[in-house]
């Protein structure tokens, strides 16, 4: 069993872990010495392929399973010791909601709300209707939950997490089972919640999901934290690819090789490549552009593509990533 952290959490951190580890019986190491810092007010993407330890980490954050080592602070308090004080301030959707199939969507939410010891029964109906409206289920509120699609069940689980105002919302693969329109609606809702001051911790294996809605991110691989920081800084710290638009691709490739550009790829009238990082820094891009022109290359486009989180993941781990999910 992991010992609760005794040091006060750094100001502004809603989630903080130190050396968080989970080893299951049989020796399987699911999470390995995780140090995580989630700033208050952020939309924090927890990114990694399925099986990378994301759900195990979330279950430890919420006190659902005990760590083998290390500690967790949630909203500044040690978990699971402070669970009774902390969890009423946290909304969560983990591994899909547990629903009563014989009840309507609305009646499921009434049950969830009634189980909350701090929920005022006098305002229950209003809270339930508002939550259904926010996740786009008002029209299906009277339909039995067993008739809901997977995406509708995800929406209902998110509605349950939104019955009360929350300081922190923890969402494990919240767009699982949703069609593209449903994904856009949930992402818009996440942005709205963040705008209202809720910190959102969002686990996903979809790189574009993290890039579209998150301010910060952490990348997991095989149970270990690869990197964390702002989404902008993570991408900025990774070399982008040089892109040259030209009909003279063969001559462009020759010049770019002279400047140390590697991994050159030619597609129709476009050449891309990796900029070198020698001790003195990468070549001056204006100088490369001038060299292309001097060599008679007709340059119609020239620049560096912004690195994506996929580029970050591949460069840091040497592995591919399941982008489409």
N, C-alpha and C positions, 0 to 999 in steps of 0.2 A: 504493500500500500504506500502511495506517495504521501510525503509530509506536506501539509499546507504551508504556503509561503508566509513568512513572518515579516518580511520587509514591506514597508508601505509601497503601494503601487505608485509609479511615476505619475505626476500630474497629467491629466488628460487622457490616460489610457483606460479604455473600457474593458479590454481583455489583455491579460499579460500572463505568459507562461514562462517558466524557467526549467530547463532540463526535462520537460514533460516526456515521459516514456511509458509505453504500454507493450508488455510482452505477454502473449497468451500462453496457456498451458501447451506444452509441446515445443516451446521455444520460439514460436513465430514472433518476430519483432515488428509490430504494426506501426508504432510511432517511436522515433529514436531521438531523444534529447532535443525536443522542440522548444525554441525560444521565440515566442510570438509577441508582438506589440501592436495592438489595434487602437489607433487614436480615436478619441471621442469626436463624433460628428462625421466620421468617415463612412464611405461605402467601401467595405474591405472585401476584396475578392480572394477566396481561398481556393487556389487553382492547382489541379493535378489530375492525372488520369484516374479512372476508376481503379480502386485497389491501392491508392497511394497513401492511405491513412487519414483521409479527410474526415470521414464519418466517425471513425474511432476518436479522433481529436475532439470533434464536436460533442460526442457523448461524454468525454472526460470534462470538457469545459462546463457542461451543465450538471455534472455530478451524477450522471446516470451509470457510469462505470468508474471504478477507481483506477488511478494510474499506478504503474509498477514503481515509478520513481518520479521525482520532480513535483512541481506545484503549479496551481492555477489561481489567479485573482480575477474575479468577475465583478465589474463595477466597483473596483477597489477593495473587494472583500475576498478572503480565502475560501475556496471551494474544495470539498463539499460542505465544510463546516458551517458556512453562512448561507446555505441553500435556502432556508426558510425566509430569510430577509431579502435575499437577492432575486430569487426566481420570479416572484410576483412582478418584478420590474423588467422581466425579460420575456419576449415572445419567441416561440420557436416552431419550426416545421422541419422535422427530421424523418427521413426515409418514408415519406408519405404519411398522411393522417390516419389515425385509427377511427373509423367511422361505424356508426350503427346503420347497417344497410336497410333495416326496416323502417327507419325514421327519415323524414324529409331533411333536406339540407338545412332548412331553418331550425327544425327541432333538434338536429345535431348541435347546432350552435347554442341553442338554449341549454342543452345538457352541459356543454363545455362551460358556459358562463355560470351556470348554477353550481358547478364544482369549484369555482373560484371563491375562496373564503372572503376576499375583499370586494367582490362584485356586489353592487347595490341592486337588489331585485326590482326596485321601483323603476329603474331606468334600463332594465334588461332588454325589453322589446326594441327600444330605440337603438341601443348598441348593436343588437343583432342585425337589425335592418340596415344600419349604416355600414357594418362590416360586409354584408352581402353586396351592397351597392358598390363598395370600393373595389371588390374583386370581380365585378361583372356577373354576379349570380342572382341578382334580384328576380329575374324572369324565371329562373329554375328553382326558386327557393322552396316550392311546395312539392317538387319531384323527389321521390325516394332516392336515398343516396346510392342504393345498389344499382340504380339505372344511370348513375353518373359515369361519364367517361373518365379515363385516367386524368386528363387535364382538368376536368371539373372537380375531381377529388382534390387535386393539388390546390385549386383556387379555394375550395372550402377549408382546407387545412390552413391556408394563409389567412382566410377570414377569421378562423379561430384564434390565430396568433394576434390579430388586430382588434379583438374585442375590447381590450383596455389600452390606454396609452402606454407605450413601452419606451424605456430608455435605450434598450438594445433589442434588435430583432435578429435572430439566428436562423438562416434559411439554408437547408441542405438540398441542393439541386432544385430550386423552386420552379424552374420552367420545364421540368421533366414531364413528358406526355403532352405538352401544349403544342398547338399548331403555331405557325409563324405569327399570326395576329395575336394569339394569346400570349406569346413570348413578348411581343412589343408592349402589350398592356401591362404585364407584370413588371417589365423593366421601367415603364413610365411610373407605375405605382411605387417602385423602389426609390426612384428619383424624388417623387413627391414626399415620401416618408423622410428621406434624408433632408429635404428642404424644410420639413417641420422640426428638425433637430434630432430625429432618431438615428442612432448609429446602426448600420446594417452590416452584418457579417454574412457573406454570401458564398457558399461553397458551390463550385461548378467545375465540370470538365470541358466547358465550352469557352474557348479562348475569346471569341468575339463577344460573348456575353460579358465577360470581365472588362474588356476594353470599352464597351459601350456605356456601362453604368458605374464602374468603380473608380474611386479616387486613389485607392491604395490596393496593393495585392501582395500575396505571398505565394510562392511556387513550391509545391511538394513533389517529391519523387521517391518512391520506395521507402516511405515512412520518414524521410528526412526533409528538413527545410532547405531548399536550394537558395532562395533569395527572398527578400521582402523590401517594400518601400512604396513610394508613390508610383502609380502606373506610368506617369511621364518620365520619372527618373529611371525606372527599370528599362524602358524602351530607349531612352537617351544613352544609357550605359552600354548599349549594344550597337555594334557597327551596322549602319545601314548599307544597302547595296548601291553602287554607282550605276546609273542608268544613262545610256546614250542612245538617242533616237537618230538613226542615220540609214540611208540606203547603201552606204559604203561600209558594210559590216566587217568585211575581211581586213580592210585597212585600219578600221577602228580597233579591232582586236590586236593587230600588230603594235599599234601605238600604246594601247593600254597595257600590254605585256611589258613594254619597255619601262613603264612606270610602276611595275610591280603588282598590278591588279591581277587577282587570281580568280579561280572558279568562274571563268568567263562563259556566259551562256548567250547564244544567238537565237533569237526568235523573230523571223521576218525582218523588219527594219528596226530592230532593237537589240542592243547589247547590254548585258548586265554583268557585274562582277564585284568581288570582295575587295575593298580597299585595304592595302597593307597597313600594318601598325609597327613600323620600325622604331628604333630608339629615338629618332628625331621627330617622330610623329608622321602622320599620313602625308602624301604629296599634296601640294597646293592645288585645289581644284581648278582655279583659274588658269594655272600653268598647264594642267592636263588638257583643258579645253582649248587653249591656244595651240598646244602641240598637235591636237587633232586637226585644227583648221589649217595649220602650216603644212600638214601632210596631205592636204587636199580632201579631207573627210568633210562631207556636207553634214554639219551638226544641226539637227532640227529640234532636239530636246537634250537637256543635260542637267543632271541633278542627282541627289541621293535620296532614295526611298526611305521613309521613316521605318525603323525597325518595329516589328510587332511583338506581342507577347509570345507568339509562336517562335520568332527568331530568338528571343531571350531564352526560352525553354531549350531549344535545340542547341544553342551555343553553350549553355551552362551544363547541360546534362549529356549532350551528344546523342540524345534520343529524339525520335519523332514524337508527334503528339496527335491524339485523336481530336482533330479540329471539329469535325462534323458531329461527333458524339454518336 
